[in-house]
């Protein structure tokens, strides 16, 4: 497929402010407004909340984790339920990763054919090839699936990163060819994104991006960043990637969810984000607020009758006081994690909406500066 062909899904940029883009990602199932934050449902569920909760909060896209779902309960079972949509009763969009990140954290045996690894659940052996990654994600019912890639650790020798770029391109070509032969056998629009690698090396990043563009994908992700490097280290390789990617395709930064990182990536022209950070922080008692993050388990909140974030009155957590939520945390009540998760997701969705509005009104630079002042 040439990257000049019309992609599926439809993507349209409707406003620009500096490098930031306001757009719309359109499937027959659902339309997502971009920039968009996507909560991570590792096992077809975002921890402590339900698909109905996500709908009520306004989530447009939920992530599923290919690695975990292929092992438990298995993609064949999920397919019998109608994919993740039927299994989890989720009627909006599903994006699934390829399983590559989890596989490579297990130090598998890797060659040009794929990766062989042991299950973290029972030690059983599995082989994941570019074609197998496509088949699993089709069975899961993904609206957007990711091609299998090689994500090198950081820091790593340049030789290791260059090999990862070369193998990522090889696997991308095979994965794309297999996807295009199978996509039309499934109902509904299905999209596949390529993943740019290259570590912190801007030149390798652009090499990887060009290789993927030559293959042609429905969208492009920036992978292998936000894995421990500083934000300053992240920005140059990020911009090296986005500045040459097609302007008519969505751009996705994998694994980024902190407010400062989000506004910096939006400034570089990124449209889509995911991260476990806001929900993980919630389970550990941390709330996101307009004043920054607060650890609600701190003793100073025991007698507070203030809502969680007075500057965010739409929060689903604001009917309860800080003192009450702290009490739930201190006695180990699961309701605390649920309340804080709902709040943190609602807060991030609100941030993305404020970003979208600021782009339309051409004042994104102002919002970016305000966000960095608090979160930078």
SEDO-725279 format. One record per residue (C-alpha): residue number from 1; x negated, y negated, z. Coordinates in Angstrom, 2 decimals. Layout:
<nodes>
NODE     i         x         y         z
NODE   NUM         X         Y         Z
...
</nodes>
This chain:
<nodes>
NODE     i         x         y         z
NODE     1      0.00      0.00      0.00
NODE     2     -1.37     -3.42     -0.89
NODE     3     -1.13     -6.06      1.79
NODE     4      0.61     -8.21     -0.81
NODE     5      3.69     -5.96     -0.78
NODE     6      6.75     -6.95      1.24
NODE     7      6.31     -5.51      4.74
NODE     8      8.86     -3.76      6.91
NODE     9      9.99     -5.31      9.21
NODE    10     10.61     -8.88      8.16
NODE    11      8.51    -11.53      9.84
NODE    12      8.91    -15.26      9.41
NODE    13      7.02    -18.15     10.99
NODE    14      9.42    -21.04     11.58
NODE    15      7.20    -23.59     13.38
NODE    16      3.53    -24.27     14.05
NODE    17      1.88    -26.41     16.73
NODE    18     -1.88    -26.46     16.35
NODE    19     -2.74    -22.78     15.95
NODE    20      0.37    -21.58     17.82
NODE    21      3.18    -19.95     15.83
NODE    22      6.92    -19.69     16.50
NODE    23      8.53    -16.88     14.56
NODE    24     11.04    -14.09     14.25
NODE    25     10.44    -10.35     13.93
NODE    26     13.48     -8.78     12.27
NODE    27     14.50     -5.12     12.25
NODE    28     17.90     -3.73     11.37
NODE    29     18.17     -2.62     15.02
NODE    30     17.24     -5.92     16.69
NODE    31     15.58     -9.29     16.14
NODE    32     12.77    -10.42     18.45
NODE    33     11.74    -14.05     18.86
NODE    34      8.00    -14.67     18.92
NODE    35      5.71    -15.25     20.74
NODE    36      7.07    -12.29     22.70
NODE    37      5.96    -10.46     25.84
NODE    38      6.68     -6.73     25.89
NODE    39      6.95     -4.89     29.23
NODE    40      5.18     -1.54     29.43
NODE    41      7.35      1.54     29.92
NODE    42      4.59      4.12     30.16
NODE    43      6.87      7.13     30.59
NODE    44      9.88      5.65     28.76
NODE    45     10.62      3.50     31.79
NODE    46      9.19      0.32     33.29
NODE    47      8.44      1.23     36.89
NODE    48     11.18      0.37     39.43
NODE    49     13.62     -1.01     36.82
NODE    50     15.99      0.47     34.24
NODE    51     16.66     -0.19     30.58
NODE    52     19.85     -1.99     31.65
NODE    53     17.73     -4.26     33.86
NODE    54     15.43     -5.06     30.93
NODE    55     18.44     -5.95     28.77
NODE    56     19.80     -8.23     31.47
NODE    57     16.43     -9.98     31.71
NODE    58     16.31    -10.54     27.96
NODE    59     13.51     -8.16     26.97
NODE    60     13.32     -7.62     23.20
NODE    61     10.69     -4.89     22.99
NODE    62      9.67     -2.13     25.40
NODE    63      6.44     -0.18     25.08
NODE    64      6.17      3.58     25.30
NODE    65      2.94      5.45     25.95
NODE    66      2.27      8.12     23.33
NODE    67     -0.33      9.96     25.41
NODE    68      1.88     10.43     28.48
NODE    69      5.08     11.16     26.55
NODE    70      3.46     13.75     24.26
NODE    71      2.37     15.64     27.39
NODE    72      5.48     15.12     29.53
NODE    73      8.21     15.77     28.57
NODE    74      6.89     16.24     25.00
NODE    75      7.89     14.43     21.82
NODE    76     10.09     17.34     20.61
NODE    77     12.37     17.03     23.64
NODE    78     12.58     13.25     23.31
NODE    79     13.36     13.57     19.61
NODE    80     16.35     15.81     20.46
NODE    81     17.73     12.94     22.56
NODE    82     17.43     10.55     19.61
NODE    83     13.95      9.26     20.44
NODE    84     13.16      6.93     23.30
NODE    85     16.17      4.81     22.36
NODE    86     18.58      7.65     23.12
NODE    87     16.51      9.14     25.93
NODE    88     16.30      5.86     27.87
NODE    89     19.52      4.32     26.51
NODE    90     17.53      1.38     25.13
NODE    91     19.11     -0.41     22.17
NODE    92     16.43     -2.94     21.32
NODE    93     12.94     -2.36     19.93
NODE    94     10.36      0.24     20.91
NODE    95      6.63     -0.15     20.29
NODE    96      4.40      2.83     21.00
NODE    97      0.64      2.88     21.28
NODE    98     -1.23      5.67     19.52
NODE    99     -2.52      7.29     22.72
NODE   100     -6.06      6.37     21.74
NODE   101     -6.85      4.15     24.73
NODE   102     -5.86      6.81     27.27
NODE   103     -7.65      9.54     25.31
NODE   104    -10.91      7.64     25.13
NODE   105    -10.86      6.86     28.82
NODE   106    -11.04     10.66     29.29
NODE   107    -14.33     10.89     27.36
NODE   108    -13.04     13.37     24.76
NODE   109    -14.91     15.11     21.99
NODE   110    -14.60     12.72     19.03
NODE   111    -15.45     13.26     15.39
NODE   112    -14.10     12.05     12.06
NODE   113    -11.15     14.45     12.36
NODE   114     -9.87     13.03     15.64
NODE   115    -10.21     13.49     19.39
NODE   116     -9.98     16.66     21.48
NODE   117     -9.20     16.12     25.15
NODE   118     -7.86     17.73     28.30
NODE   119     -4.51     16.79     29.80
NODE   120     -4.74     14.89     33.08
NODE   121     -1.65     16.85     34.18
NODE   122     -2.70     20.48     33.79
NODE   123     -6.07     20.58     32.04
NODE   124     -4.62     21.95     28.80
NODE   125     -6.47     21.12     25.59
NODE   126     -4.99     18.87     22.91
NODE   127     -6.18     17.46     19.60
NODE   128     -5.06     14.03     18.42
NODE   129     -5.69     13.18     14.78
NODE   130     -4.56     10.07     12.88
NODE   131     -1.80     12.15     11.28
NODE   132     -0.72     13.73     14.55
NODE   133     -0.48     10.29     16.17
NODE   134      1.88      9.23     13.37
NODE   135      4.06     12.35     13.73
NODE   136      4.37     11.99     17.50
NODE   137      5.40      8.35     17.28
NODE   138      7.95      9.07     14.56
NODE   139      9.45     11.74     16.80
NODE   140      9.56      9.24     19.68
NODE   141     11.62      6.97     17.44
NODE   142      9.18      4.06     17.52
NODE   143     10.26      0.96     15.65
NODE   144      6.62     -0.16     15.70
NODE   145      3.86      2.39     15.95
NODE   146      0.14      1.87     16.29
NODE   147     -2.45      3.61     14.17
NODE   148     -4.99      5.79     16.01
NODE   149     -8.18      3.83     16.67
NODE   150    -11.46      4.07     18.54
NODE   151    -11.65      1.68     21.50
NODE   152    -15.26      1.44     22.68
NODE   153    -16.03      0.42     26.26
NODE   154    -17.43     -3.01     27.05
NODE   155    -20.23     -3.65     27.29
NODE   156    -21.57     -1.17     24.73
NODE   157    -24.56     -1.08     22.35
NODE   158    -23.89     -2.62     18.96
NODE   159    -24.44      0.77     17.32
NODE   160    -21.61      2.27     19.37
NODE   161    -19.27     -0.60     18.49
NODE   162    -20.18     -0.41     14.80
NODE   163    -19.45      3.34     14.78
NODE   164    -16.08      2.63     16.43
NODE   165    -15.26      0.07     13.72
NODE   166    -16.18      2.52     10.94
NODE   167    -14.20      5.39     12.45
NODE   168    -11.24      3.10     13.17
NODE   169    -11.14      2.18      9.47
NODE   170    -11.39      5.84      8.40
NODE   171     -8.58      6.85     10.73
NODE   172     -6.50      3.82      9.74
NODE   173     -6.59      4.82      6.07
NODE   174     -5.52      8.37      6.87
NODE   175     -2.88      7.26      9.35
NODE   176     -1.39      4.75      6.94
NODE   177     -1.22      7.23      4.08
NODE   178      0.52      9.79      6.30
NODE   179      2.94      7.22      7.69
NODE   180      4.00      6.10      4.22
NODE   181      4.72      9.68      3.14
NODE   182      6.94     10.31      6.18
NODE   183      8.57      6.96      7.03
NODE   184     11.51      7.24      4.67
NODE   185     12.58     10.59      6.13
NODE   186     13.72      8.77      9.27
NODE   187     16.70      6.48      9.68
NODE   188     16.11      2.79     10.28
NODE   189     13.18      0.54      9.64
NODE   190      9.81      1.77     10.88
NODE   191      6.64     -0.30     11.01
NODE   192      2.99      0.56     11.56
NODE   193      0.28     -1.79     12.80
NODE   194     -3.46     -1.52     12.30
NODE   195     -5.84     -2.31     15.18
NODE   196     -8.87     -4.59     14.84
NODE   197    -11.92     -3.45     16.81
NODE   198    -15.45     -4.84     17.07
NODE   199    -16.06     -5.53     20.75
NODE   200    -17.30     -9.05     21.44
NODE   201    -19.09     -9.33     18.07
NODE   202    -17.27    -11.86     15.82
NODE   203    -18.90    -10.48     12.68
NODE   204    -17.83     -6.89     13.41
NODE   205    -14.36     -8.18     14.30
NODE   206    -14.00     -9.76     10.87
NODE   207    -15.39     -6.66      9.18
NODE   208    -12.78     -4.56     10.94
NODE   209     -9.98     -7.00     10.09
NODE   210    -10.91     -7.01      6.40
NODE   211    -11.02     -3.22      6.29
NODE   212     -7.52     -3.02      7.72
NODE   213     -6.22     -5.72      5.39
NODE   214     -7.56     -3.77      2.43
NODE   215     -5.49     -0.79      3.58
NODE   216     -2.44     -2.96      4.27
NODE   217     -0.27     -2.76      7.38
NODE   218      3.07     -4.21      8.50
NODE   219      1.29     -6.04     11.30
NODE   220     -2.12     -6.26     12.93
NODE   221     -3.26     -5.86     16.52
NODE   222     -6.35     -7.12     18.28
NODE   223     -7.62     -4.19     20.37
NODE   224    -10.60     -3.63     22.59
NODE   225    -10.38     -6.98     24.41
NODE   226     -9.03     -7.88     27.86
NODE   227    -10.91     -4.85     29.17
NODE   228    -13.08     -6.58     31.75
NODE   229    -14.78     -9.38     29.84
NODE   230    -14.26    -12.98     30.95
NODE   231    -11.70    -15.18     29.24
NODE   232    -14.50    -17.30     27.80
NODE   233    -16.09    -14.18     26.30
NODE   234    -12.74    -13.11     24.87
NODE   235    -11.84    -16.26     22.94
NODE   236    -14.51    -16.24     20.19
NODE   237    -13.97    -12.62     19.04
NODE   238    -10.20    -13.16     19.30
NODE   239    -10.33    -16.21     17.04
NODE   240    -12.71    -14.42     14.66
NODE   241    -10.00    -11.77     14.27
NODE   242     -6.92    -13.96     13.93
NODE   243     -8.41    -16.58     11.63
NODE   244     -8.63    -14.13      8.72
NODE   245     -5.57    -11.96      9.38
NODE   246     -2.59    -12.50      7.02
NODE   247     -0.36    -15.39      8.04
NODE   248      2.79    -13.54      6.96
NODE   249      2.32    -10.58      9.33
NODE   250      2.78    -10.41     13.11
NODE   251     -0.36    -10.42     15.26
NODE   252     -0.43     -8.45     18.50
NODE   253     -2.93     -8.76     21.37
NODE   254     -2.98     -5.42     23.18
NODE   255     -3.11     -5.45     26.97
NODE   256     -2.86     -9.16     27.83
NODE   257     -0.34    -10.56     30.32
NODE   258     -1.81    -13.24     32.59
NODE   259     -0.42    -16.74     31.90
NODE   260     -3.79    -18.37     31.13
NODE   261     -4.75    -15.59     28.74
NODE   262     -1.35    -15.75     27.06
NODE   263     -1.52    -19.46     26.25
NODE   264     -5.10    -19.11     24.99
NODE   265     -4.10    -16.25     22.70
NODE   266     -0.98    -18.07     21.48
NODE   267     -3.26    -21.01     20.63
NODE   268     -5.27    -18.58     18.49
NODE   269     -2.15    -17.59     16.55
NODE   270     -1.08    -14.40     18.35
NODE   271      2.62    -13.45     18.33
NODE   272      3.01    -10.35     20.52
NODE   273      1.69     -9.26     23.92
NODE   274      1.98     -6.40     26.40
NODE   275      0.45     -5.66     29.77
NODE   276      1.12     -3.73     32.97
NODE   277     -0.31     -6.65     34.96
NODE   278      2.94     -8.46     35.95
NODE   279      4.74     -5.30     37.05
NODE   280      1.68     -3.88     38.81
NODE   281      1.22     -7.17     40.65
NODE   282      4.87     -7.03     41.70
NODE   283      4.48     -3.56     43.21
NODE   284      1.59     -4.89     45.26
NODE   285      3.62     -7.82     46.61
NODE   286      2.47    -10.60     44.28
NODE   287      4.92    -12.99     42.65
NODE   288      4.28    -15.28     39.67
NODE   289      5.41    -18.87     40.27
NODE   290      5.05    -22.32     38.72
NODE   291      2.48    -23.01     41.48
NODE   292      0.47    -19.88     40.67
NODE   293      0.65    -16.41     42.13
NODE   294      1.59    -15.87     45.76
NODE   295      1.14    -12.78     47.91
NODE   296      4.53    -12.58     49.56
NODE   297      3.28    -10.01     52.08
NODE   298      1.21    -12.72     53.83
NODE   299      2.24    -13.41     57.40
NODE   300      2.95    -17.09     56.67
NODE   301      6.07    -16.11     54.71
NODE   302      7.68    -14.13     57.55
NODE   303      9.90    -17.05     58.63
NODE   304     10.32    -18.66     55.21
NODE   305     13.89    -19.19     54.07
NODE   306     12.70    -20.56     50.72
NODE   307     13.57    -18.72     47.50
NODE   308     10.70    -16.91     45.79
NODE   309     10.14    -19.67     43.22
NODE   310     12.13    -22.86     43.84
NODE   311     10.98    -24.22     40.46
NODE   312     12.48    -21.23     38.65
NODE   313     16.13    -21.21     39.74
NODE   314     17.06    -18.58     37.11
NODE   315     14.98    -15.94     38.91
NODE   316     17.02    -12.81     39.77
NODE   317     15.07    -12.78     43.07
NODE   318     16.14    -16.22     44.27
NODE   319     19.25    -15.00     46.09
NODE   320     16.87    -13.56     48.71
NODE   321     14.46    -15.52     50.86
NODE   322     10.71    -15.07     50.91
NODE   323     11.07    -13.93     54.52
NODE   324     13.49    -11.16     53.57
NODE   325     11.38     -9.93     50.66
NODE   326      8.32     -9.90     52.90
NODE   327     10.26     -7.82     55.42
NODE   328     11.13     -5.27     52.72
NODE   329      7.46     -5.06     51.76
NODE   330      6.29     -4.69     55.35
NODE   331      8.60     -1.72     56.03
NODE   332      7.97     -0.05     52.68
NODE   333     11.43     -0.51     51.21
NODE   334     11.41      0.30     47.44
NODE   335     13.82     -2.60     46.91
NODE   336     10.90     -5.00     47.36
NODE   337      9.05     -3.67     44.31
NODE   338     12.22     -3.79     42.27
NODE   339     13.05     -7.39     43.27
NODE   340      9.51     -8.60     42.58
NODE   341      9.30     -6.70     39.28
NODE   342     12.55     -8.25     38.10
NODE   343     11.25    -11.67     39.12
NODE   344      7.83    -11.34     37.47
NODE   345      9.30    -10.12     34.20
NODE   346     11.95    -12.86     34.20
NODE   347      9.22    -15.41     34.95
NODE   348      7.05    -14.26     32.05
NODE   349     10.01    -14.15     29.67
NODE   350     10.77    -17.72     30.73
NODE   351      7.15    -18.71     30.09
NODE   352      7.39    -17.27     26.58
NODE   353     10.62    -19.17     25.97
NODE   354      8.98    -22.39     27.15
NODE   355      6.07    -21.65     24.81
NODE   356      8.45    -21.11     21.88
NODE   357     10.27    -24.38     22.60
NODE   358      6.99    -26.27     22.94
NODE   359      5.86    -25.01     19.53
NODE   360      9.09    -26.14     17.88
NODE   361      8.74    -29.56     19.55
NODE   362      5.02    -29.69     18.66
NODE   363      3.87    -30.11     22.24
NODE   364      2.26    -26.71     22.81
NODE   365     -1.09    -28.32     23.62
NODE   366      0.56    -30.06     26.59
NODE   367      2.13    -26.84     27.90
NODE   368     -1.17    -25.00     27.41
NODE   369     -3.03    -27.62     29.45
NODE   370     -0.41    -27.48     32.23
NODE   371     -0.60    -23.69     32.37
NODE   372     -4.39    -23.62     32.45
NODE   373     -4.41    -26.21     35.23
NODE   374     -2.46    -23.80     37.44
NODE   375     -3.66    -20.42     36.17
NODE   376     -7.07    -21.15     34.63
</nodes>
